[in-house]
Amino acid sequence: MKTKIFILITLVAIVYSFNFHAGDNCTLCAQDTLEVTPAKGFIEDTVAVTLATTEMELDDKTLKLINKHKVALYEFGAGKCAQCKKMKPIIEELQKELEGKVEVKMFDVGVEREITAKHKVMLIPTQLFLDGEGKELFRHEGFYEKQEILNKLKELGIKL
């Protein structure tokens, strides 16, 4: 019981001491250092609150929560595959158009065998839609038109 009281008194003293010494000079609490900016990228509907004068590192739990809402599009193909050749310019366009919103990557199954095996790609071209933790959200095998890909991204909650 005495230990709990001592801890409580110590915490109160620390909080009081911080408020007393910081006063109006507290850089963390001063209103002019708090900057509210719209989030860029995959969480467009939220507002990011950042401290303008302080760099902050996010803990692993927070990073996992943020990454869970990201979406990645992986295109698996090969240079000699006719359908893959048709997909290449579409994927390159999407890389430019969706920069900051969706991670779009192309993989050559003959060269990048480890990631191909990891995602159990058996036919090419294959498009995988993954969340930020690498969990497969959707798989398409064969040629996939650009508008169909964009529709699928919208269906997965990505604002384009």
Number of C-alpha atoms within 10 A of each C-alpha: 5 7 8 9 10 11 11 12 11 12 12 12 12 12 10 12 12 12 13 10 10 13 12 10 10 13 16 14 13 12 10 11 15 16 12 12 11 12 13 13 16 22 16 14 11 11 12 14 12 14 18 13 12 11 8 8 8 9 8 9 9 11 12 13 12 14 15 15 16 21 25 21 24 19 24 27 26 19 12 8 12 13 16 21 15 14 23 18 12 15 22 13 12 19 18 10 13 17 12 13 19 23 18 22 15 18 17 17 21 12 10 12 12 11 14 17 11 8 14 9 19 12 12 20 26 20 24 20 23 21 19 17 15 14 14 15 13 14 13 15 15 14 16 18 13 15 10 10 18 16 14 14 19 12 10 15 13 20 16 14
